[in-house]
Amino acid sequence: MGMPVNRPFAIDPTGTPPAGDALAVGGSVADTEIYPILERVAAAGGRLEDGEAARLLESADLVALGRAAHAVRMRLHPRKTVTFVIDRNINYTNICVAGCAFCAFHRAPGAGDGWVITREELRRKIEETYAAGGSQILMQGGLNPDLTLEWHEELLRWLRGEFPGLHIHAYSPPEIAFLSKRSGRAVDEVLRRLAAAGLNSIPGGGAEILTDRVRARLSPGKVGAGRWIEVMRAAHRLGLRTTATMMYGLIETVAERVEHLRRLRDLQGETGGFTAFINWPFQPRGGGHKERFSGAFDYLRMTAVARLYLDNIPNIQASWVTQGEKIAQLSLAMGVNDLGSLMLEENVVAAAGTHHDTTKSRLRALALEMGYELRQRDFYYRPWRQRARPAE
Ligand code: SF4
């Protein structure tokens, strides 16, 4: 039997029946329209349809939405634990030809402040990651025309040789597609070669909103929506697991947010290759609100709807890097089961002027206050154990 969702709820992370407080947060769809939808999808097996997802995104009752998402989260992850991973976000270059309108990180080829990471810098960053208790890196870069497929293979082989137990989570779909185009090799071959050189998994970056209209406006130099999905499909078929992401809050419509979710859910139905979904709002350049600003309520609503809609993606991560600890903590009551990465370094969001920092003990406190134990995990959501350390 499903959780009753016929009236507004107070947030209750234990999943026990609500006290009945309401919290209206704006929106345009009458609350009464959404309760039957929430009641059905909160029950085991209820699948959210596209029109229903749009109504939930436009609805006023954030608390009822969050309660339903939490019920689904507790069904998928019944243990009272919240997971996190320790890794380092390493950018191998800031030189990029894509020229995305929203990006404050990249530099054009030939720019005086463009750079490519050195082996010494890489070694130091990874050794610091091991010292902090992690054995994973998230490595991404701009679309740098000077870096060939062979350069990347050599980099991966070096990493694998120096750090045999390191989990290398690297190269988002736009980077893979760029390497394919630049080398004249099929995506499938590029992925095989990178995996043979040491690549373990692929981040879901560069997705933004997976519709061609939005991408043509914001990131015309990047892959289209169909190509992004194609790269992920090819990776999953080769056995490379990946994450899925969404950056919203720019020019997209509600229907386009739903289209993005639909593409992810459809591919996951085909391959089962996504481990997790992470969403965050666009961070305005310099921290200001020049563009349409997407605030905390929208973040929580988007996260809860994602938990309900993406019923075949097991994990939903909080984005404390963009939202800060308190909103990330609140999201634990609204569908999120993972606090994501305790990142030792983050450059892309920081370049836009958003700085949030945290520590393991603070993440533990956030989880405990919500009634959860914090558990460190690896990329595959297995309990973490220290892998092979670099040679002394
Ligand atoms: S978001 Fe990525 S692909 Fe786009 S300009 Fe920045 S570095 Fe390049």
Residues whose N, C-alpha, C, O or C-beta is under 5 A from the ligand:
A	BS01	SF4	C96 A98 G99 C100 C103 H106 G141 G142 L143
